[in-house]
Amino acid sequence: ADAIGVLLAQGKKVRCVRMQKGEQRYDIGTPLSYYKACADFAIADSRYGEEFCAYLRQKLGEMA
């Protein structure tokens, strides 16, 4: 959001999308927030989600 303010102050055009009720916004400005977004999308993926969840369970089990 800070970067958008800078662009507006510089007179640049900024395009935005209005979020619909129930939609999730992902901020990927830090490594941790990027990893969380990737995990959420991988888990929700119809093709790879189940396999990815199994991988996560395995990795988490190794940490216990």
Helices and strands as residue ranges (DSSP letters): H 2-9, H 31-44, H 49-63
